[in-house]
Amino acid sequence: MTATRPLPLNSPTPTPPTDEDATPAAPATAVGEPEGAARKGVVVALRPKPHPTGQRYPVGGLHIIAPPRRTPRARSWCVCGRDRTATGTPAVLALVAEHTQHRTTCRRLNPATEGRAAA
């Protein structure tokens, strides 16, 4: 195996600095970019609302995974911040019952239950 030779550098010889080099040049604008515009805008301001008024959106869910001859798993979540998981048949069945009970007592899903509980 032979050693490779380094490639020759074809760079121009440097010229001594002059008075013209000391003044900064004005920054060039990119093609299509308006002058004075921000480089990075706020991305969130350009997106629509995540849940427009009058449309349906998910407020909770129960996701069960039960493949054949494997351990079942489940996840229950709600917009109030409740997020529970379970692994194994008895735990998944308990989570399903807990999820059903939570849907009837959650203050975010049923705002009327708050007034009844206070009275």
Phi and psi in degrees as a GROMACS rama.xvg file:
@    title "Ramachandran Plot"
@    xaxis  label "Phi"
@    yaxis  label "Psi"
@TYPE xy
-98.3657  151.406  THR-2
-76.9602  140.104  ALA-3
-84.8811  144.452  THR-4
-86.3858  142.995  ARG-5
-67.7578  145.697  PRO-6
-72.3043  143.75  LEU-7
-71.3897  144.206  PRO-8
-88.5865  127.37  LEU-9
-108.224  63.1423  ASN-10
-104.615  147.189  SER-11
-70.9876  155.341  PRO-12
-72.5537  138.242  THR-13
-68.6499  145.058  PRO-14
-101.118  149.759  THR-15
-67.1779  146.248  PRO-16
-67.607  148.357  PRO-17
-119.791  177.594  THR-18
-66.5915  -28.025  ASP-19
-68.416  -29.0615  GLU-20
-71.5636  -19.3225  ASP-21
-76.9426  -22.0462  ALA-22
-84.2008  129.921  THR-23
-72.6977  144.133  PRO-24
-84.5947  152.224  ALA-25
-68.924  139.124  ALA-26
-66.6055  135.538  PRO-27
-81.6903  140.024  ALA-28
-84.5306  149.27  THR-29
-73.4174  161.879  ALA-30
-65.7977  125.796  VAL-31
85.3484  -7.7025  GLY-32
-88.7253  126.164  GLU-33
-69.2509  149.045  PRO-34
-69.8113  140.555  GLU-35
81.2104  2.00503  GLY-36
-80.8092  152.127  ALA-37
-69.7537  147.379  ALA-38
-68.6648  -46.209  ARG-39
-122.725  119.702  LYS-40
-86.7155  172.647  GLY-41
-80.1862  116.018  VAL-42
-68.3852  -35.7802  VAL-43
-64.7367  -32.36  VAL-44
-67.5025  -20.3784  ALA-45
-91.4635  -14.1714  LEU-46
-89.1915  149.809  ARG-47
-73.1092  170.457  PRO-48
-59.7719  143.013  LYS-49
-67.6483  -31.0603  PRO-50
-132.267  87.2313  HIS-51
-60.4191  149.033  PRO-52
-64.5194  137.486  THR-53
91.1574  -4.94047  GLY-54
-108.868  159.237  GLN-55
-86.5349  147.115  ARG-56
-149.181  155.664  TYR-57
-69.9551  136.469  PRO-58
-116.311  -5.24684  VAL-59
179.608  168.903  GLY-60
-166.985  161.276  GLY-61
-131.961  116.472  LEU-62
-116.073  118.114  HIS-63
-116.212  131.672  ILE-64
-118.818  116.864  ILE-65
-135.793  75.8271  ALA-66
-71.5591  154.431  PRO-67
-63.667  139.543  PRO-68
57.0783  29.8329  ARG-69
-134.027  167.446  ARG-70
-76.9699  126.526  THR-71
-73.0173  150.864  PRO-72
-133.871  154.979  ARG-73
-149.384  153.743  ALA-74
-137.296  132.385  ARG-75
-123.066  130.6  SER-76
-140.194  159.101  TRP-77
-146.267  158.061  CYS-78
-68.925  -15.9636  VAL-79
-74.8584  -8.29468  CYS-80
110.491  -2.84612  GLY-81
-76.001  128.471  ARG-82
-146.135  107.93  ASP-83
-124.906  149.475  ARG-84
-129.934  158.028  THR-85
-147.833  147.117  ALA-86
-131.858  132.188  THR-87
103.994  150.157  GLY-88
-59.9631  -48.9608  THR-89
-64.6666  -38.9789  PRO-90
-68.6926  -37.5236  ALA-91
-66.9996  -41.8407  VAL-92
-63.7754  -38.8836  LEU-93
-66.9047  -37.903  ALA-94
-66.6362  -37.2188  LEU-95
-62.6226  -43.2675  VAL-96
-66.5798  -40.2056  ALA-97
-65.6991  -38.4673  GLU-98
-63.9414  -43.1214  HIS-99
-62.9754  -41.5141  THR-100
-66.5387  -39.7569  GLN-101
-64.6153  -35.3329  HIS-102
-62.3604  -28.5688  ARG-103
-86.6898  -21.7655  THR-104
-110.207  -3.2988  THR-105
-69.2625  131.278  CYS-106
-74.4118  -25.6984  ARG-107
-76.9759  -33.5748  ARG-108
-82.4752  -34.3689  LEU-109
-127.82  82.3978  ASN-110
-63.4691  -22.3476  PRO-111
-69.4311  -23.9463  ALA-112
-67.4459  -24.7925  THR-113
-65.7869  -42.6445  GLU-114
-68.1793  -38.2942  GLY-115
-67.9611  -36.9394  ARG-116
-69.3231  -34.2044  ALA-117
-73.8976  -29.2644  ALA-118
